């Protein structure tokens, strides 16, 4: 599949994962997802921390019994030699308070570096997952650095070094990391962000408040995806506000609760659609 | 007699759950076997990241036949009663026997639990245990209903003896027990069959799996120590980390790496926290420089390049982590040095401490006010104490503490020093959290003591004022720990600051006697752990001045010694006798005998002797108490023992002569009041 065309914090936010992990219908998807984490900005100086990076995301429902072997096979396929490296599955229970979701699994370590998240979804948007989806999230920069033997993300070749216009990761992203770090941390207009947050919240609710039956076509059309777009927006706006440092500890919980309420409503709506396993 | 071998093979079990799970497997299975009538001679549980294993020795071939006789109703009992008995036993009337008992005929049922083969019992017990295993967190996977800590893949369940091994017939949601398992995930993943526990452990080892976690931990520790020694370094001990790491590997391989020079100037605690928290690395100290200069990481695999690739990968990750820590450290220092700690203390305004108790900034202000008032009692300069309290929690707003919350206080000390605040202030930033528990050390530097006391008293009076008191096992704000902290601070520093006065220094409106009672309960627990009897503490707490903890404890210790002596034990008996007679008389007469004893109504030498002793000793006691010399006061009581004893041997208190009787009762009350000045002996047991 293709990346989702909105700002998200992780590949999990793509509706192909969040919404499709709900309901009983089998599903399998894989895609690259550009991800934004405003608080992780380091002005492009940290060797492997970025406010904008790429994830490769896999979701399989129901989780196959050999998911670990499949996963290790994928590492072999990109050139990681299992006989030379130390691959470890280290407990990391995944929880997304904003999505009302949790699962059990691991972060996968390659020589001490976290290269993937491996999760068996147990609950999404407040709904128990039946069957359970297996989710694999690969950190693409980290894996590429590994395979290419590069120590700093910015030094990584972005295209073929033999290409007449050879570019490094720095050529492509160093400046944007600086620009966004400054904007995220110090400049973004918090009042505007706040207003947008509230708009998205209201829009989500009003989309879902519509009748299930479309008056124009007479069809049953529940708009789970458009509503979920607003949830994604609210979530990213919250992350920006957080990076600006204007959210206190107590407020934080309240904001997370508000986003979660949207995610839950969207999940409730999705399971009432055909893709969500609803049978009329 | 057969041995039982069980292996539950799954995807990676969280390290922190493994030891407990191995233990649970052992108890649950063996309990189940015993309940079903199978005895055994020994059992042991083991865990690795991917398996839980249990071996049980010497099970019988089958459970014994059990016969139980149950007595029923009389033969002529109502039909309903007989039917009920039949239902309860599951028998029909022909199967009952009838016996004569006490001139009537009574039904008896003989119930038999038939003998069952061990394999059948094992199968049922294992299935039940797997389905109801007490994992702290468990999950489902795929489409099945089974729950386990992570997907469960195979089960070995074997009964083996000299004649061979037999697979126990067991099927849990399609997962069938067998006799095969596999080795190390990468070094030797092939499946192999096993025939007994010995065969199993030997084959595992050949396949690069050490079954026993303690053996793995020992191997890690030995290997890391030896390698450190070879480089002239010391391995920093960390038992918790060792146990965790032993739970992350089946085949431990220790690799030592050097920390890049550019990070060696980070505070050692930051290095350690960063390496431990994120990478599970051990720290290695260079004894010559006192710095942490190397790390030890534990891999799960032997490689053709002797771990070179793995080590360099780990070094890179560490460099990135430390670059982050350095970024926080330098950013924090830049802010602190250019603007002081004020931006941080101000930003605590935005952090809610508790919705009824305001922001963290408000709490800090309260602590500062308290610390200033407490200062004179602990020998600290008031202004310095207030200043220290104001900055003590500044580091909570720093980036480093945001990233590593466990470094709170410590970073505060570094930052306070960096901005040139006095040593005592910087020290207090770290020390004011102490003592954190019964074994944590207690600060002694006066400014630290003042802030530490203020910090805890604000917690207690604050939460008391909004009615958030600990109940039963619930103590979400760790108020018991705070009270214990106050107690230890006062006792170990010899601080005289009566609690009522201390409470009054805070602005919170509280039920003083309730909070004082809470302190007394904590004090009892604390002193009991030091071997002081609770009744002795009670005897001291029920007196005036009981809010002065130092006084209470001094008194209690003296009393404890006194009661251990012969004089002490006898005096208490004499006192109780006096008190009993007095109480009975007071109840009977409806008056209180409290004064007016006059030696001129004394009729015997013993009586006069007691008068004289009381007069002399009460003076001794009064002056001793004034000087808080409790040992001397106890000596005064000890001197009363002989006269009191002789008095009771020779004198009958209740005589017909009312005047004499009343005089003697008043004399007894003099014993009571004299002793009572020292301790409330009515509380002493036995």
Interface residues (C-beta under 8 A of the other chain):
Chain A: X42 X45 X46 X47 X48 X49 X62 X63 X64 X65 X68 X82 X83 X84 X85 X86 X87 X88 X89 X90 X91 X93 X103 X104 X105 X106 X110 X111 X112 X113 X120 X122 X130 X131 X132 X134 X146 X151 X248 X249 X250
Chain B: X11 X12 X14 X15 X16 X49 X137 X139 X140 X141 X142 X143 X149 X150 X151 X153 X185 X186 X248 X249 X279 X297 X299 X300 X301 X303 X304 X305 X307 X309 X310 X311 X312 X313 X314 X316 X317 X318 X319 X320 X323 X324 X327 X350 X351 X352 X355
